[in-house]
């Protein structure tokens, strides 16, 4: 016969597992998220990336993502990714970034990376009016489409802040929301060794790593991160590859 304390711990564990499926974001709001493994159980999506077919149902996959570029550091980052044969997903900002470095946006797409939206001006979407949300997303989509010939299907809300209004507008615009499971907080440090350490400490299968190629300490940390994770048996994929053979649905929030 179980003691009352043991029963309480069992119930608490079960409740914790349920609560873990929702990511706390703004205030008291929680946003339900969908894990890559759940998406992979869905019917096959169209195609895979240029870096070869990877079946993440069998392989130990992880996705490397970069926010808020392009920047003066992005060309070096692309050189590293090309040398290491690693695909990434870039969530780009429009103002002062896409507009300033259009050739880098084209290069990202040409070299097989997933090019996605991080809004035009990094406004917190939960704090602005619906028409402003649409404008933040539309302007970025238009700019990327014009440069690459491919309209983004993924977006990352600034600071990961989202709500029902953002979901609804994203759905209308054909965009899925992608959050993350690993962050080096590289906006608070310029130390590549610390960035490297933080990423490795948090990484696990199906992880989505958040880095920023706008900060000076980040790109120098990338080669070591890639080498160390490869040694641990990880295979790098884009976010769409991580979900394959399933496919991201507009208006849905994805996080491991």
Order of alpha helices (4+ residues) and beta strands (2+ residues): alpha-beta-beta-alpha-beta-alpha-beta-alpha-beta-alpha-beta-alpha-beta-beta-alpha-beta-alpha-beta-alpha-beta
